[in-house]
Amino acid sequence: MQNLRVAVDVGGTFTDICIMDETTGLIRIEKTASSPDPIDGIMAGISKAAIDLSKVALFSHGTTVATNALITRRLPRTAMVCTQGFRDVIEIRRANKEELWDAYKDVVKPYVPRRDRLTVLERVDAQGAIVTPLDEAGGREVARILKRRNVAAVAVCFMNAYVNGANERRMKQILEEEMPGVPVSTSSGVLPEIFEHERFSTTVVNAALSPVLVNYTSRLDERLKQDGYTRDLLLLHTGGGVMTPASVKDFAGRLAGSGIAAGAIASRHIAMLCGFQNSIGLDMGGTSTDVSLTHEGQSRVTKDWHIEFGYPIRFSSIEVLTIGAGGGSLAWTDEAGSLRNGPQSAGASPGPACYGNGNRRATNTDANVVLGRLGTSLAGGKIMLDRALAAAAVDEVAASFGLTREAAADAIIRVANANMSDAVRLISISRGYDPRDFALVAFGGAGALHGAAIARDLSIPAVIVPPNPGVTSALGCLLVDVQHDFSESYFAAADDADPAAIEAEFGKLEALALERLAHEGVASADIVLQRSIDMMYQGQWRSLAVAAPSPIGAMRDLTEAFHRSHEREYNFRRDEAPVGLFRLNLKAIGVVPKAELAAHAPTGATPQPTSRRPVWFDADAGVDTPVYERADLPPGFSLKGPAVVEQVDSTVVIPPGTTALVDKYLNIIIRVTE
């Protein structure tokens, strides 16, 4: 009987494996060291967890292969074929810089060098009329040149192809005839939207990643099948869904940033189990913290993101803000003499000073050890922490500021918390959301150490700590559906727009969506289609997505919904201003049956602390604090802070003035007073 669901999240240091039994809803976890070839680490983890792949009904995977390939530039040779006169669009970009006033920091080079950006004669006007047909002889000569150069992938990017992709499609046919087996991406097929730089950049990323990910997914799929797995391998993409290997060749770019989305999905699901429709995810690991937001059960989605600045990827992505704040973030003093924290990190090696691997600079982990919030071991005793080395590192900070050891450690943590609080403000208050209406889901190896303090700083009333905070991202891979996003530019004034014409365009998108999901083996009964329209005040170019009904009804209802969304996002609305339609969007979902997490009945047991130790919750004095083992806490158990709860993959700090309850899903819910 196939009753197991397995999710794998590959990180730079560890590969996390989450195994759920469909029959009981019980979850067990396994961690193993990541390897240079991620597939070796995955298979080693499966072996270590004693998973019989013949009994696995679903295998889902969040991967950093695409992200790492873009960052390291370990990409196959990729070429562009462009309209004459436009091959430098991706190098000109938007003529902006990440650090505008830093004259010494240049934007990184494009993924395709200029010598591999070739042009052909063709032209389509802004209305989609073919002004100049494709020069097919010139196109074949370009294909022969690229073949001689042993190009492994090609991106075809023509001007105005978003309204008429006929010339691009013909160029693709020529390339496939002359270069059989080489993947070709067209901008009209990948992202049929206006704004040529964003369209070209996304297409180039998609083309460059195609050989990398086809190779990776096919090898992983083969290894899994050799060991008995019989179903489709599901790959998490940035939009918050999964795709099968059948779609990787044509939409490889969707897997860039795959791993980040898993944590956001898991935090949303856990918060909703606890009764919170609004939640903020705080995923704090060893090097960075990822912050995400869910409002009314829906994750915030953005199309404005990149792996490297200057080269946008315009596929829909769950919005996640990442800052350099983790357990290994270093404390340092700037030129003005102020205490700073991160983004520099001690990393996994040498790691914090208390690891004893040679680092002598204080990190957040060292500060937590000095304050007693962390004990002297991690990962169930596999990593021992040396309190004396932590104290020596913090003493250097204390000497610089004339503070006591504990005051210096408290200052380090406060600065780190302030950085994370600012990130939460950026994704909530600056987007028009009040943090007081949300719960904070604190996970990752270090999230539960800092969650309550951050919640108090932002007046967030509740903190949720999942049962296995360190592998919560892997759990997110089990909670997703097959999902694809389609879009089409559509320009019209809302007052003049014809609902029937809009409905006809949505019909075309839905036909494409049904074809794609059928290709991935999704039954028609499991398909859900969600519409939205990007709208804006005329004269603007930044738009907001507004949910659209099926069929399209009165335009005044869509216009009013846009006004409300604009008021929430920007704190004003202009009812008298004309509104324009910019883009039609369709989210196509193939629902994957999900096993329910196990619910546990209260036992009435009252566990006793395993130990007690002094813990500093501020710089004044240590407080005698009970220390519990997480596995001992039964559902229904409640306690008042201060308390510390230790487990294999994390440590939970429950400060004074808070209360905590273990719910039926074994989450710890901390109630915070202002």
N, C-alpha and C positions, 0 to 999 in steps of 0.2 A: 504494500500500500504506500502510495506517495503522499506522505503527510508532513513533510518538512519544508520550511521556507528558509532559504539562506540568503543573507545579504553580506556583501563584502565591501568595505570602505578602505581603500589603500591610501595611506599617508606617507609622508617622507620618512618617518621613524618607525611607525607600527602599521601593520595590517590588521584591521578590526573585523571580526567575523561575528555575526549575530544569527543565531539559529532559533527559529520558532517552530514549535510543534502545533500544527493546525488543530489537532484533536483536543489538546489541553489548554492551548494558548500560552503555555509556559515558554520562557525565553532563557537561553543560556548563551554565554559569550566566550570568545576566545581571542587572544591577542598573540601575534607573532611578529618578529622583526621583518620589516620590509626588505626587499632584495633589489639589486640593480635591474633585473627583469621582474616586473611586478607579478608576472604569471607564476614564477617560482615561489614567491612569497604567498600567493593565494593558494596554490596547491599544497604548500607546506602547512598553512593554517588549516586547510580542510583535513589533512592527514592528522594534525595535532588534535583537532576537535573530534576525530573519529566519525566523520560524516560519511554515510553511505549514500553516494550521489544517485544511486538507483531509486532511493526513497525520497528524493527531493522533487517537489512539485513546482517550485519557483526558485530561480537563482538570479538575484539582482545585484548589480555592481556599479558603484560610483568610482570613477577613475580620474587620476590626475595626469594620465599619459598625454592628453592633448595640451593641457596647460603647461606641463613641463617641456614639451616639444617646442612650443612657441617661445617660452622664456629662454631656453637654452639655444634656440635656433637650430636644433638638430632636426632639420626638415629636409625632405627630398628636394631635388632641384625642381623648382616650379616656375612656370612662365605665364605671362599675360598676353592676350591678344586684344588690342584696343582699337577704337576708331582713330583714324589718322588725326594727329594733333592733340591727343588726350592720354598719352601713355604716362605722363608725369602727374596725373591727378593724385595718385596715392602717395607721391613724395611731397607735393605741395601741401597736401592735407587741408587743414583749415588755417594754416599759417599761424598757429598758436603754439604755446609751450606749457608744460606742466608747471614749471617755475618761471613765470614771465620775466622776472628781473635777474635771473641767473644767466649771465652771458656765457658762462663756461659749461653749461649743461645743455647739450643738444638732444633733440628727439632722436630716438634710435632709428636706424635705417629701415626701409621697407622690407617686407619678407621676400619680395622679388626685386633683384637688382635691375638697373636700367637696361643693361644689355640683353636681358631676357624679357623685356617688355616690348613686343613687336606690334606693328600696326597694319591695318588693312583699310582700303577705301570702302566706306559705306556711310550712310547718314539717314537717320530717322528724325523727323521734326517733333516738336513738343506735343503735337496732337496725335502722333502715332503714324503719320503718313510716311511711306518710304520715299525719301527724296532721291537717294542714290542707292541702287541695289548693291548687294555685296559683290565685290570684285572676287569672283571665285578662283580665277587664276592666281591672283595675289594671295588669296587664302591658302591655296595648295602649296605655294612656294613657302609661305610662313610655316606651314605644317612640316614641310621637308626640312627646313632649317632647324626647327625644334627637335625633330627626330634625330638629326645628326648630332645635336647637343645632348642627347640622352635625357631629355626632360621627362620627369616622372609624373607630372600633373600640370594641367593647364586651366587657367581662369579666363573666360571670354567675357569682356566687359565693354559693351558698346554704349554710346550716349543715347539717352531716351529709350533704352531697351525696356524700361519698366512699363511703357505703354504699348510697345509692340516689339516682341522678342523674335520676330521671324528671321532677321539677319543673324542674330546670335545662334538660333537653332540650326540654321544652315551651316554656320561656321563650325559648330560642334560636330555636325555630320561629317564635314570634310576632315576635321582633325581625327575623328574616330576611324575614318577610312584610311587615312595616311599613317596613323599611329595606333593601331589596334591594341587594346589592353591598357592604354593610358587614360586615367580618369579625367573627365572634362567637366568643369562647373561653369554654368552660364549665370550671369547676374540676374537675368529675367526669371530663371528657374529657382535660384537661391533666395533672392530678395527683390521682388518686383516693386520697388519703392523709389520715389524721387530722392534727390540728394546723391549725386554720383560718387562722392568720396566714400560715404558710408556704405553704399551698395558695392562699389568696387572692393573696398577693404574687406567686407564680410565675405565676398566671393573668393578673394585671394586666400583668406584664412581657411575657408571651406575646402578649396582645392589643395592647399599645401598639406592639410591634415588628413586628407582622404587616404593616401597610401599608408601613412603611419597607422591610422586606426583600423583600416581594413586588415592590415597585417596582424595587428595586436588582437583584434576581436576574433579573427578567424583562428589564430593560434590558441587563444583561450577557449573558444568554442570547441575546438578539436580535442584539447586536453580534457575538458569536462566530459565530452561524449565518450572518450576512451575509458574514463573511470565510471561510466554508467549513467550520466545525466541524459535524459531523453527529451527535455522540453527546450523552448527558446531561451537563450541567454538574453536577459533584459539589462539595458545600459541606461543609467540615469543621465538625463541631460539637464541643461541649465534652466529650462522652462518649468521644471518640477515634475516632469513625467519620465517615462522610459521609452526607449526605442529598441528594436531588435537589430541584429547585425545586417538584416536585409536593407535597412535604410542608411547604414553608415557610409557607404560609398558616395551617396548623393548629398548627405547632410552631416558630414563629419564635424563641421564647425559647431554643431549644437552640443558636442561633448566637451568643448572648451569650458573650464570652470565647473565640470560635472560634480566634483566632490563637495563643493561649497553648498550646493542646493540641498543636499541630503539632511544637513542639520536643521535647516529652516523648515523642511517638511516634517521632520520628527517633532520639533518643538511645537508646531501648529497642532499636530495630532494629539500630543500629550496634553496641551492646554485645553483642547476641546473635550478630551476625556474627563478633565477636572472641572468642566463647566464654564470655561472661559473662552468666549468667542473672540476676544481681543487679547493678543499676547505679543510679547517681544522676546525673541530668542537671543540668548547670550552664550555663545559657544567659545569658551576661553581655553586654549590649548597651551602648548609650551612656548610658542613664538608669537602667535597672533590671536585676536579675538574677532569673531564674525557676529554681526548684529543683524537681525532680520525682524520684520514686523508683519503681523497678521491682524486684519481688521474685519470684523463680522465674518470670521471663518475663512477669509480669502487672503492669501499672501500678496504683498505688494509686488508688482511686476514692473520691470523696466526694460527698455531697449537701448539705454544709454550706458554701455559698459565696454570694457576692453581688458585685455591681458597686459598689453603694453600701450602706454599713452600715445595717442596719435593714430592708432589703428583700430577704430571701433568695430565691434561685432554686434550687429543689429538684430540678432535673434532674440526673441523674448526670453527674459531671464528673471528668476526670483531675485528681488533686490536684496543684496547682502552688502553691508558696509564692513570692510576689514581694516583694522588698525593694528599697529605693532605693540600689542600689550598681551603678554603671556607669562607663564610661570618662569621662563628663562629671560625675560626682559631685564636689561641692565639699568641700574640706577647710576646717574652721572650728573655732573655739574656743568652748566653752560657758561659761556663767556661772561655773562652778567652775574654769575654766582648763584643762580637759582637751581634748585633740585629738579631734575628731569627723570623720566622713566620711559625707556624704549625710544624708538622702535628697534634699536640695536638689541641683539639677543645672544645669550651664551649658547643657544641651540641645544641639540641633543648631546653633542660632544664639543667642548668639555662639559657643558651643562652648568647648572648653578654651582657656587663654591662648595656647598654642602655635599655635592656628589664626590668630592675628593679627586677630581680628575685634572686639577691644575689651575682652574679658574679662581682668581682671588677677588673678583669684583662682585659686589652685592647684586642679587637679583630679587624678584618678587618672592620666589621660593625661599631664599635665605631669610628674607624679612618675615615671612610667615612662620618659619622654623623658630626664629628668635622670639616671636610673639607667642609661641606655644600653640598657634592655630594648626600647624602641621606637627605630626609626631616625628619619629626618627626613622620611619620606613615608608616606602611606597611600593605599589604593585604587589601587595601581599608579602612583603619582606624581600622581594627580588632586588630592590634598590634601597640601600641604607643611607640615611642622611646624617652627616656629622655636624652636630650642633655647634661644636667649637669652631669649625671652619666657617660656618654661617655667621657666627658672632664676630669672628675676626674681620670678615668682609664688611659687615654692617658697621663695625667700629670705625672703619676708615671714613664712611659717610658721616658718622657721629662726630668725628674729630674735625671734619671740614666745617661743620655748622655749630659746634659747641653744644651738642645734644647728648643726652644719655643714650645708651644702646637701644633701649626699647622705644624711646622717642624718635630716634632715627629710623628704626624699622617701621614704626607707625607712619612716619612721614613718607617713606617709600611706598607703602600700600595706599596711602591717601592720594598721592600723585597718580598712581596707576588707576585707582578707582575713578579719579576725576577725568582721566583720559577716556575711560570706558563710558562714563556718564555722558560725556560730550558726544560720543558716538551715538548713544541712545537718543539724546536730544536731536541730533541731526536727522535720524530716521523717523522720529516721532513729531516733536514740536515743530520742526522746520517744515514738516509735510502736512501740518494742520491737525495732528493727533495729540490728545492730552494723555501723558503717561499714567495719570491717576485713574484712567479708565481701562488700564491693561494689567495683565499679570506678567511677571518676568520668569521665563523658563531658563534656569541656569544649568548649563551642562558643559561637557568637555572636561578634561582632567582638572582644571583649576576654576571653572565657573562657580561651583558651589562654595568655594572659599570666599568669594567676593560678592556673590549675588545679593545677599541681604543688605550689605552696606550700600551698594549701588541703588537698590530699591528704596532705601531710606533717603538717600540723597535726592531722588527724583519723585518721592512721595508715591511710589508704586505700592499698592496695598498688599500684594501677595507675591511670593517667590515659589516656583515649583521646581523641585529637584527630582529628575527621573530616577528610576531604580538603578540604572547603570549609566551614570553621566558620561563616563569616558568613551562609551561606544554608542551613544545615542545617535550619532550621525549614521552609523551603519544601519540602525533600526529604521531610519528614514527611507532607506532603499527598499524596505518591505512594504511601504505605505503608499506607493505611487501607482498610477495607471499609465498605460501606453498613451502618449500625447504628442500631437503635432500642431504647430501654429502656422496659419496661412494668412496672408495679407495682400492687399491690392490698393494702390493709390486711387483715390476717388475725390475729385475736386468739384465742389458745388456749394452754392450758398444754401443754407438750411431752409430759408424761406421759399427758395425756388426749386428745391430738390424734389424729384419725383419718387415717391415711395415704391412704385412698381419697378422703376429702373434700378433702384438700390436692391430690391428683392431679387431681381434677375442677376445682378452681380454676385450677391451672396449665394445664389443657386449654383453659379459656376464654381465658387470656392468650395461649396459643400460637395459637389461632384468630385473635385480633386481630393478632398478629405476622405470621402468614402472609398475612393480607389486606393489611396495610400494605406488606410487601415485594413482594407481587404488584403492588400499585398503582405501585410504583417500578420495575417491570420486572425483578425478580430471579427467575431460574429456580429452581424447587423444588430442583434438585440442588445449588444453590449456597447453600442456607440452613442455618445452624447456630444452634441455640437453646441458650442457657446459662441454667440456673436457679440461684437462690440464695434463701435465706430469712434475713430479719433476725430475730435472736433476742436475748434479754436475760434477765438474772436478774429474776425477778418482783419488782415494786416499783421497778425502775429504769425510766428512759425513754430512755436512750441504748442503742442496739442495735449489734450486729455482724453483718455479712453472712456467711453460711456457705453454701458451695457445696452444692447439692442434687442428688441423682441423678434420673434418669428411667428407670423410674417411682420414686416415693417409696417407700423401704424402711422398715426399722425406725427408729423415732424415737430409740432409744438411740444409734444411730450419729451422727445429726445433733446430739444433745445433747453427745456426747463431742467432736465437731468444734468445737462452740461453746466448750466448756471450754478446749480447746487454743488457740483464737483469742484468748479472753479473757486467758489466761495470757501469751501473747506480747505482746498490746497493753498490758496493765496490770500484768503481773508477778505476778498471783495468779489462783487459780481457787477456786470454792466448789462442789465436787462434790455436797455435801449440799443445796445451795440449789435450789429449784424454778426451772425455766427456762421462759420464755414465748416464743411466736411472735408477731411483731409485723407483718411484712410479707412478701409474696411478690414476688420480682423475676424478670424474664425479660429477658435480653439477646438480641435477634434480630439476627443477622448475615447479610448477603448478601455472600458472599465475592467480592471483585473480583480477577481474575488480576493478579499482580504480576510485573513484570520483575525479573530478578536483576541486582544491581550487578555490574559487570565485575570479574573476578578477573585478576590480573596475575602472570605467572611472574617469579621473581627473575632479574635480569640479570647479577648479579655485579659491576656497575659500582660504582666508588667515587668519588662526586662530590667536588669540591673546594669549599671555602668561597669565596663570592664576595667576602668582605671579613672584616676582623677589627676589633673595637672593644672598649674597656674597658666592662665591665658590672658594676654593683654588685648583688650578691645579698644583701648585708647592709650595715650602715653602716660597715664597717671599711675596705675598699679595693676598688678596681675590679679585675676579673679580665679578662685578655686572652681574648676569647671569639670563636670562629669564627662567622660568619654565613652560613647556607645559604639558597638559594632553594628553596622547597617543590617547585616543578616539577622540580628537578634530582634529587630523592631517589627512587631506584628501589625497588621492592618488595624486601624482604630486607635492605636497608641498615640497619645499626645504628651507633650512636655513643654516646659517653659525654658526660655533661654536664661542664662547661658548654657550651651551644650556644644559638644563636638561629636560628629558622627563619622566614623572612619569605615572605608570599604576598599576593595582591591583597586578600583580605578579612580577614586576621588576621595575628597574629604569635605564634609558639609559643616559649615560654621553657622551656628544659631546664636546670634548675639543677645545680650541682655535686653529686656523690653520687647521680645518677640515670643510668639508661640508657634509650635510646629505640630502637625498632625500627619500621620501616615494613612493615606487613603486606601481604598480597596484594590487599587492597581499598584500599590507599594510606592507611589510617589510621596515625597515629603513636601507638604505645603506649609510654608512659613508665612505667618501673618505679621506684617510690619506696621508699626505705628509711627506716625511722623515725629 
